[in-house]
Amino acid sequence: MPRLPRVSGAEPIRALERPGFNRVRQRGSHVVLKGIGPDRATGCVVRLHSELAIGTLRGILKQAGVRAEEFIAQL
């Protein structure tokens, strides 16, 4: 697994919207994204903070079902 970069909360949202995730709702500093895949729907919650911890970003990618390589390519 490649090393994940330090990113703000808005960057993963933009990177996940490119392959097809859509914003469903937002409450405070949490944005809920949903993506429809060929076999199932996936969702994830992204915190809108100035900098996300690497573990938090890894958890977001795991929820979304996106590999780190795919995410880095979308940045």
N, C-alpha and C positions, 0 to 999 in steps of 0.2 A: 504494500500500500504506500503510495507516495505521501510525502509530508504535506499536510493541509496548511494553507496560508492563513494568516490572521486577517479576518475580514469584518466589516461592519454588518449590522443586521440587514441592511438594505441590499447588499451584494448577493447573498444567497437567494433572496426573493427574485431579483432580476435573472440570476443564473437558472433558477428552477422554472421561471416563466417561459424561457426560451424553448425547452423541450415539451412544453404543453401543460404545465401546472397553472392553475388559475387561483386568484385570490377569492376566497369564499366570504371571509369576514375578518374584522379586526376588533379587538377589544383592548383598549389601553395600548400597551406596547407589544402585544402578541398578535401576529398575523397568521391566519389559518389558510393554508394552500391545499388544493385538491387536484390530483391528476388522475386521468382515466387511462389505464393501460389496456393492453389487449386481453389480459386475463382477469384484472381486478382494478378497483379504484383504490388509490393510496392518498393519504393525507399527511400533512406535517404542520407543526407549529413553529414559527420563527419569531424570535424576540427581536424587537427593534432597539438595539443598543448600539453604542458607538463602536464597540469591539466585542465580538463573540469569543468565548473560550473555545479552545480546540476540541475539547470533549463535548461541548454543546453543539458545535458544528458537526461533529461526527454523529451525534445522536439525531440531528435534523436529517442528515443524509441517510441514516439507517431507516428512519421513519418513512422517508420519501422513496426508499428503494433505489437510490442513486449511488453508483460507485464513485469513489474519490476521483478517479481519472476522468470520468464523465463530467463531474462538477468543475474540476480545474480547467477542462477544455471550454466550458461555457462562460468562465469568468472573463 
